[in-house]
């Protein structure tokens, strides 16, 4: 996300396909997900993206989402990996 803030940095040299698979497994099932401020969801009757573009301050409540399946399609570690999600 180019507009987000960095919350942690780490050496990607320690990543392995096995460690990535373990981490991915934790996301299967129900999760609370906060929509982006530029979402089409409504806040007080108005689209969030309109408020965001005006620079207004507001909070979007999290939505419950269910991830049925996720699998790695390929790894080019430490540079990149390709993931398929089924929600």
C-alpha positions as a LaTeX table, in Angstrom:
\begin{tabular}{lrrr}
\hline
Residue & $x$ (\AA) & $y$ (\AA) & $z$ (\AA) \\
\hline
Unk1 & 0.00 & 0.00 & 0.00 \\
Unk2 & 1.85 & 3.12 & $-1.15$ \\
Unk3 & $-0.27$ & 5.37 & 1.09 \\
Unk4 & 0.07 & 3.30 & 4.27 \\
Unk5 & 2.77 & 3.54 & 6.90 \\
Unk6 & 5.55 & 1.03 & 7.48 \\
Unk7 & 4.94 & $-0.81$ & 10.75 \\
Unk8 & 7.97 & $-3.13$ & 10.61 \\
Unk9 & 11.03 & $-3.93$ & 8.54 \\
Unk10 & 12.92 & $-7.21$ & 8.55 \\
Unk11 & 15.46 & $-9.17$ & 6.55 \\
Unk12 & 13.57 & $-11.24$ & 3.97 \\
Unk13 & 16.52 & $-13.60$ & 3.58 \\
Unk14 & 15.09 & $-15.85$ & 6.31 \\
Unk15 & 11.83 & $-16.46$ & 4.43 \\
Unk16 & 11.17 & $-19.97$ & 3.20 \\
Unk17 & 8.13 & $-21.42$ & 1.42 \\
Unk18 & 7.37 & $-23.42$ & 4.58 \\
Unk19 & 7.39 & $-20.32$ & 6.82 \\
Unk20 & 5.18 & $-18.46$ & 4.37 \\
Unk21 & 2.72 & $-21.37$ & 4.31 \\
Unk22 & 2.53 & $-21.38$ & 8.12 \\
Unk23 & 1.84 & $-17.64$ & 8.18 \\
Unk24 & $-0.81$ & $-17.92$ & 5.47 \\
Unk25 & $-2.70$ & $-20.64$ & 7.34 \\
Unk26 & $-3.50$ & $-18.15$ & 10.13 \\
Unk27 & $-5.64$ & $-16.09$ & 7.71 \\
Unk28 & $-8.04$ & $-18.88$ & 6.72 \\
Unk29 & $-11.50$ & $-18.41$ & 8.27 \\
Unk30 & $-13.25$ & $-15.33$ & 9.66 \\
Unk31 & $-11.30$ & $-12.09$ & 10.00 \\
Unk32 & $-12.16$ & $-8.50$ & 10.84 \\
Unk33 & $-10.99$ & $-6.23$ & 8.02 \\
Unk34 & $-11.04$ & $-2.44$ & 8.12 \\
Unk35 & $-11.96$ & $-1.03$ & 4.70 \\
Unk36 & $-9.69$ & 1.61 & 3.19 \\
Unk37 & $-10.66$ & 5.27 & 3.65 \\
Unk38 & $-11.28$ & 5.44 & $-0.10$ \\
Unk39 & $-13.94$ & 2.74 & 0.18 \\
Unk40 & $-17.35$ & 3.02 & $-1.47$ \\
Unk41 & $-18.95$ & 2.22 & 1.91 \\
Unk42 & $-21.16$ & 4.87 & 3.46 \\
Unk43 & $-20.29$ & 6.87 & 6.57 \\
Unk44 & $-23.15$ & 8.93 & 8.01 \\
Unk45 & $-24.99$ & 8.60 & 4.69 \\
Unk46 & $-22.07$ & 9.67 & 2.49 \\
Unk47 & $-19.50$ & 7.62 & 0.55 \\
Unk48 & $-16.26$ & 7.28 & 2.48 \\
Unk49 & $-14.11$ & 8.13 & $-0.54$ \\
Unk50 & $-15.79$ & 11.54 & $-0.85$ \\
Unk51 & $-15.00$ & 12.36 & 2.77 \\
Unk52 & $-11.43$ & 11.09 & 2.33 \\
Unk53 & $-10.87$ & 13.22 & $-0.77$ \\
Unk54 & $-11.97$ & 16.29 & 1.19 \\
Unk55 & $-9.51$ & 15.40 & 3.95 \\
Unk56 & $-12.20$ & 14.80 & 6.57 \\
Unk57 & $-11.46$ & 12.70 & 9.63 \\
Unk58 & $-13.62$ & 9.60 & 10.10 \\
Unk59 & $-13.46$ & 5.94 & 11.08 \\
Unk60 & $-14.79$ & 2.98 & 9.14 \\
Unk61 & $-15.91$ & 0.01 & 11.23 \\
Unk62 & $-14.34$ & $-3.36$ & 10.42 \\
Unk63 & $-16.23$ & $-5.79$ & 8.21 \\
Unk64 & $-16.32$ & $-9.54$ & 8.81 \\
Unk65 & $-14.80$ & $-11.40$ & 5.88 \\
Unk66 & $-14.28$ & $-15.11$ & 5.36 \\
Unk67 & $-11.30$ & $-16.50$ & 3.50 \\
Unk68 & $-12.15$ & $-19.99$ & 2.25 \\
Unk69 & $-8.85$ & $-20.84$ & 0.66 \\
Unk70 & $-5.42$ & $-19.40$ & $-0.02$ \\
Unk71 & $-2.48$ & $-20.96$ & $-1.76$ \\
Unk72 & 0.90 & $-19.93$ & $-3.00$ \\
Unk73 & 1.26 & $-20.12$ & $-6.78$ \\
Unk74 & 4.98 & $-19.36$ & $-6.91$ \\
Unk75 & 7.95 & $-18.05$ & $-4.93$ \\
Unk76 & 10.91 & $-16.01$ & $-6.10$ \\
Unk77 & 12.35 & $-15.45$ & $-2.65$ \\
Unk78 & 13.33 & $-13.09$ & $-1.25$ \\
Unk79 & 12.00 & $-10.78$ & $-3.98$ \\
Unk80 & 8.38 & $-11.88$ & $-4.50$ \\
Unk81 & 5.70 & $-14.53$ & $-4.17$ \\
Unk82 & 2.37 & $-14.97$ & $-5.97$ \\
Unk83 & $-0.75$ & $-15.81$ & $-3.98$ \\
Unk84 & $-4.28$ & $-16.93$ & $-4.92$ \\
Unk85 & $-7.16$ & $-16.10$ & $-2.53$ \\
Unk86 & $-10.72$ & $-17.51$ & $-2.53$ \\
Unk87 & $-13.15$ & $-15.56$ & $-0.36$ \\
\hline
\end{tabular}
